[in-house]
Amino acid sequence: MTDFSTLITEQFCVFDPDYVAQKASFTAKLAPLQDRLIAAQKTGNSMAASDQKMIECKWLLLYTADWKALETKLDAFARSLDNPDQAWAEKQVASDGSWGPCYDQWFLKVDAMIDAVNTLADAGQPPEYPFAFLAPIATPEKMISWLEGQKTSRIFDDGIDRRDALGAVTASLSQMCFKSEIRDYFRNNVKGFDLTDAYINAYKSWLDEWQDGESGYWGGWFDTRDQGVLKSSDLSLTFHNISYQHGKVDLWPEIFQTTLAIRDGAYPFGWKHNGDFNNHNNYDVTKIFDLGWDQVDSATQKAASKDIALVLHWCLTKSMTPDGGFIDDPTFYNSVGAAYYYGVSFLDQAGYFGTTAPFWTDKPFPDGPALCCKIQKNIKSEGLDDDEAKAALEKLVDACGNCT
C-alpha cells in the first residue's frame, strides 16, 4: 500500500528541494498567531476575518509550496488580530454573492457558502444576493470540467496538492445535490445558480466514476511522473460522499475493509493525526460504519465494533477534561468550537448519550446522559458562541434535553 503522506512530501521536495525546511519555518511562524486567535475566540468573539486568514494560511502551508503567498497572508493574519471588530467578515458579499471576504482562494469561498446556506436554511431566510461567484461550476459541463481539473495533482510540476480544494467543492456539491433541505433551498431561494435534475444527475455520475473499484474509497489522484497516476484512499472525501448520499453507494464490503485497514495511518489516508486518534475522524469512521452496517457480514461488524470501542475509550480518557471540556488541537481544528463540535458529534454518533443500545453494541452507556449535561455546561461557561459550538450545543440538547 502506498504511503501517500510520504509520497506527497517527496513530490513537494522535487518541486522545491528546500520544502521541508521552509514548511517547518512557516509552521513555527503560524503557531503563535493561531494561539492568539484561539485566546480571542475563547472570549466569545469569532474573529471571523482573522479566522478566514488563518484557514488560508493553513491551506498554503499544508497544500502548497507557495512561500511568498504564505508570507503575505501571515502578515495580514497578524495585523488582523489587533482589530476585534470583525463581524463584517461573516456577511454575504454584495458584489458576487460569496461568503468569506478575506479568502483569496475561490474554493474556500464555496466552503464558507455552504456553511452559511445551512444556517440560512435552518432559519428560513433567503440570501441577500445572487450566487454569481459560483460561475466556475454553474453548468454541468463547467462543473465536471472543474472537478476533472482538480482530481489529479501534479505536485512535482506546480507545487500544489489539489486534494483540499477538491474535497471542499465536492462536499458542497454533495450537500446541494443530495441533502433535500439544501437542494430545496437552492431551488426556491438562490438566484444566479440553477440546480436542475440534469445537473444533479451529471454530478452523481461523476462521483460514481470517481469511486475506486478496489478500495471502494474516493480520494485525490497523484501524478508522480515516474510511477504514473496513483489513487489515494481518503477518509474525509469518502465520508462526505457516503454521508451526503445517505449511504446509497456501492462496494460496501470494500469500504469497510479499507476503513479497518487504514486505522493506524495518518489522516487523511488513515484515522490518526500526529500519531493519535482524533474525534473528527472518529466521527467520520463511526458514521461510515453505521450507514453500511447492514451491508456487511457479522465478522466484519465485529471488527468494526472493536475499533469503535477503542476510539470511544480514547475520546473519553484522552480528548476530554474531567469537567466535560474537549482539549483543542490547533494543528487540526480551526477553532475551539470545532473541537467541541466533533467531540460531541462522535459521542452522539456512537450512541453514547442515548438510553438504548447503539447499532454497534448490545448495551447503552449509563454515564452518557450525565456527560451530555456536563459538556453543555462547559460550552456555556466558556462562552463559546461560534457556529460550531452552537451546533454542538444543539446536538447535546437534542440528545439529553436542556440541562440548565
N, C-alpha and C positions, 0 to 999 in steps of 0.2 A: 504494500500500500504506500502510495506517495505521501511523503511528509510535506504538505503544502506550505506550512509555515516556514520551513527551511527553504523550500523551493522559491518562495516569494522573496525572501531576503537575498538569496543568491541572484535572482533576476534583477533586483534593485542594485546589487553590487556590480553587475555587468553594466548597468546604465551609469552608475556613479560609484567608482571604486572607494570613495570616502563615505559611502552611505551609512555604515554602522556608526562611525564616529559622529557624523552630523546628526543622526537621529538621537543618539544619546545626549548630545549637547542641547538640542532643542527640547528634548524631554525634560531636562533639568531646568530649562528656562520656563516651560509651561507650568510645571508643578506648583510653584509658589503663587502664581497668578490664579490658578484654579483653587488653591486653598483660600485665597482672599474672596473669591466668588462664593464659595461654599459658606464661608463665615457670614457673608452678607445675606445669602439666601436663608440661613438659619434664623435671621431676624424677621422673616416673613416677606421679604422683598424678592420677587422672582428674578430681578435684574435681567430683564428679557434681552436687552441689547447686548450686554456682556455675555449672557448665556449663548446667544447665537454666534458671537465672535469666537467664544471658546470652542463650541462644537465644530466650527470650520477649522480652527487651529488643529484640533484633534484629527480631523479628516486629512488635512495637509500633512500632518506628522505620520499618520498610520498608513495612508494610501497613496502618497506621492513622494517624490524626492525634489519637490519644488521649494528649495530652501529660501529663495528670495521672496516668494509669495508668503511663506510661513513667517519670515521675519517681519514683513509688513503687517500681517494680520496680528501677530503677537503684540506689536507696538500699539495697534489700535485697541486690542483687548485690554492691555494695561491701562491705557488712557481712559477707557470707558468705565473702569472700576471706580474712578474718582467722582462719578456722577450717579447718584442713586435714583434720579428721576428718569425712569426708563419705560414707563407704561406705554409710551407711543410705539415702542417696538413690538407690541403684542397685536397691533391693529392691522387690518387689511390695507394694502397699499392701493390708493386710488388709480394710479397710472396704469397698472396692468392686472389688478385684482389678486396679487400674490400676498403671501404672508412671509415673514422673515426678512425685513428690510435690511438687516445687517449681513445677510448672506450674499456672497458673490456667486456661489455655485447654484445653478438652476435646480438641481435635484434636491437640494436642501430646502428650497422654497416649496417644492412639491411635498416633501415630508412635513413641513410646517402646515401646509394647506390641509392635509388630510386630518391632522390633529384638530385644526380649527373647525373643519367641517363636522367632525364627530361632536364637538361641543355645540355648534350651532344647531345641528340636527336634534340633539337632546333637548335644546331649549326651544325648538320650533321657530327659529329665526332664520330668515334668508340672508345671504351675504349682501353687502352693500354694493359691490361692483362685479362686473362680468369677469370671468376667469380667462382673460386674454393671454396670460402668461403660460397657459397650457398649450399654446400653439405648436410646440415641437411634437406633441402626441395627440393632436386634435382630430386626426382621422385614423382609421385602421391602418392605412398604408404608412403614415408618418409614425404611428405608434410602433409598428413592427420594425420599421427601419431603425428607429432609435434603440429599441431593445436589442436588435441584432448587432448594432454598433457598440453596445456596452457588454455584450455577453462574453466576449473574448478579450482578455488583457494581453498586451504586448509590452510588459514592463521593461524588458531589456532594451526596447526601442524608444519608448516615450516616458518612462518613469512614472506610470500611472497604473495602479491596481483599480480596476473598474468595479470591483465587487460591491462596494458600499453604495455607489450610485445606482447600480442595477437593483440591489436589494431595496433601496428606498422607493424607487419608482414602481417596481413590481408589487411591493406591499401596498402602496397607494392604489394602484390599478386594481388589485385584487379586492380591496375594500369597496372601491367604486363599482366594480362589476358583480361582486358576489354577496356583499352584505346588503340585504334587502332595504334596510332603512337608509343606507348611504346611497344606494342606487336610486331609490325613490326621491331622495333629497336632491340629487343632481338633476333628475328629470323634471322635478317640479319647481326648483328654486334657482338653479345655476344657469346663468346666461354666458354665452361665449364658449360653450362646450356641449356637444350633442352626443349623449351616451345612448346610442342606439343598440338594438339587438345585434345588428351586424358587427358593431364594434366589440361587444361582449363576446360574441362567438369567435371573432378573429383572435382576441386575446386568449380565450380558453384553448383554442387550437395551438397557439404558440406555446403556451405553458405545457401542454401535453407533449409536444415535440421536444421541449427542453428537458423533461424528466429523463434521467438516466435509466436505461433498462436493466442494468446490472445491480446498481445500488438502490434503485427506487428514489434516489435523492435528486434535489436540484442544487445547483451551485455555479459559481463563475468558472469559466474555462480560461486556461492559461496557455498561450502560445510560447513555447520555450525555445524555439528556433532549432535546437539540437535534438530534442525529444518529441517534437511535434506538439499538438494540442492535447493538454491533459485536463480532464474534467474533475472538478473538486466535488466533494460531498459536504455541503454547507448546512449546518444545523439551523441557523436562523432563516435562511432563504427557504429551506424545506418546511420549517414550521409555518411560515406565513402562507405558503402555497397550500398546505394542508388545512390550516386553521380557517382561513377565509373561504375555502371551498367546503367547509363543514365536513371534512373527512371524505368527500366524494372524489377520491383519487384512486389510481391503480397501484398495483405492486406492493400491497401491504406487508406480506411476509418479508420482502426485500427491505422495506423501510424499517421494520422492527430489527432485523438482523444488523443493518448498518448502524442504527441508533445505538444498539447494545455494543457493537464492536468499537465505536468511537468514544466510548465513555471517558477514557483516560487521556484523550487527545486534547490539544489546545484549541479553544474557540477561535474562529467559527467552524473548525473542522473536527471539533470534539466538544465535550461538555465543560471543560475546565478553563479557568483563567488564572494566569500566574501560578499554575500548579495546583489549584484547589477548585472546589465546586463553586457555583455562582447561582444565585436564586433566579436570575433571568433565564439562564439556560435550564435550570431545574424545572422551571415552569414550562418552557417550550417542550422539553422531553416528556414531561408528565401529560401534557395535553395531547401530544402526538400519540402516546400510548393509549390514552383514553379514547380518542377518536377512532383508533383502529383495533380496539380490544377484541371485538367480536370477529375480526378478520384473520386471527392467527390461532394456532393450536395451544393447548394447555401448557406444554413445555416452554413455549415462548412467553406466555403470560407469566409463568412462574419466574423466569429470568428477569422479566421486566419488573415484577413486584419486588424482587430482591433489590434491584437498583433504586426503585422509588423509595424503599425503606432506608436505603443508605443515604440518599441525598436529603431525606426528611430529617434524619438524625443530625446530619451536618448543619442543616438550616437552624434547627432548634438549639444546637450546642455551640456552633461556631459563628453563625452570622448574626446572632441576636445578643442584646444586653439583657440582664436579669429583669429590668423594668419594662420590657416589651418594646425596646427600640431595635432598629436594624443598623448594623455597622456599615457606614458608607464606604464604597471603594471608588475613589475618584479616577482611578485608572480604567474603570469600566463604565460607571454611571455618569450621566451628565448633571445630576442634581441629587440632593439628599432625598427629595421626594421620590425620585426614581428607585432608590434603594428600598424605600418602603413599599412602593407600588409592586415591585417584582417579588419582594419577600411575601407580601400579603397575597399576591396572585398565585404564587406557588403553593402556599399553605391552603388556600381556598381550592385550587385545582386538585390538590392531593386529598381533599375532603377532611382536612384536619379540624376545621371549625364545626363540622356537622355533627348531628346526633345519630346518624345512621352510618353503616359501613360504606366506605367509598368503593369504587369499582375494582380496586386492586388488592383489597384485603377483606377479611371477614369480620372485622370489629371496628367500631368507631373509636375515637380518641377522647377519653373523658376530660383531659386537660384543655381541649381545644377551645370551647366557648369562653373559659376564663382568660386564655391568652388573647383571644379576639378582643375582649374588652380592654386588656392591658395595652394592646397596640393602639386601639382607639385613643385612649387617654394620653399615650405618649405622643401621638401625632398632634393632638390639641395642645399639650403642654409645651411642645417645641415651637408651636406657632407656624407649622408648615402649611402653606396655602397655595402652592403651585398646583398646576393641573394634575400632575401625577399623584401628589399627596392627597388631593381631593378625590381622585379616582380610587385610591387605596381605601380612603375612609368610606366611600360609598360601598365598596365590596364588603368591608367589615360590617357595616350596618345591615346590609342585605343578609349577611351570614348569621349574625347573632343579635341584631337589633341595636338600637342606640343605647349605649351603656352609661350615658351621663346620668 
